[in-house]
Amino acid sequence: MYIIDDGIRLNAILDRPENSPEKQPLLLIIHGFTGHVMERHIIAFAEAANDLGIATLRVDMYGHGSSDGQFEDHTLYKWLTNALTVIDYARTLPFVSDLYVGGHSQGGLTTMLVGAMKQDVLSGILPLSPAWMIPEYARKGELLGQFFDPYHIPDILGVWHDKTLKGNYARVAQMIHVEEAIERFHKPVLLVHGDADEAVPYEYGVKAAQMYTDCEFVTVPGDTHCYDYHLDVVTDAVKKWFRKHLCISE
Ligand code: FER
């Protein structure tokens, strides 16, 4: 299935648990930088929600997975307009009661930003290991371990996984101020972060959790950016948080 955002087809997978009632909550799930809807931790995130009777909508963002757009052209602005469109699509689904947004890493950052933009139509957000240091790092001239002059950004930032990324990615990232999005958001938050994360420093998870007014923070002890060792700790945290917020008994 595709959701169209301004002519760009976004590949989307909607999962509704069997024997779903007429109305049910829906969780929109956003993958990370170079990620897609079929990654192990993205599928596990969806299945944890589905186990509780929550529908999920996993979407490949611009230039990722099976969606339109080139990876090298993607920016956080494009992902944000994608997320706004997908949220509005979800709101048109007749079976949706409460709407939640969750995402991993760059998708977690997108979740935090779009959460602030759309908090009136959302019941909560679930940023997992959110890469909310990207704007700050871009202003200093560092992304994914590569350095550049933040006032003279090169046309091509670098190559990751055989994919190039244009400098416009950094120019956009420099203009984003995540603290304002955190301060604006007053609905419930679940923030999960591995304390051996090699891509997004764990300290950023701790700091964001302290800044949010209504945040539950779960540390995944000894785990990496994509939860190579304790994915079950993540899925258990997601289930526990949803049970509490949706008043589902064990
Ligand atoms: C970076 C660190 C982490 C970065 C992106 C990420 C583009 C995102 C990782 C992910 O989404 O998994 O410096 O720069």
Residues whose N, C-alpha, C, O or C-beta is under 5 A from the ligand:
A	BS01	FER	G32 F33 H104 S105 Q106 G107 A131 E142 L143 L144 G145 A199
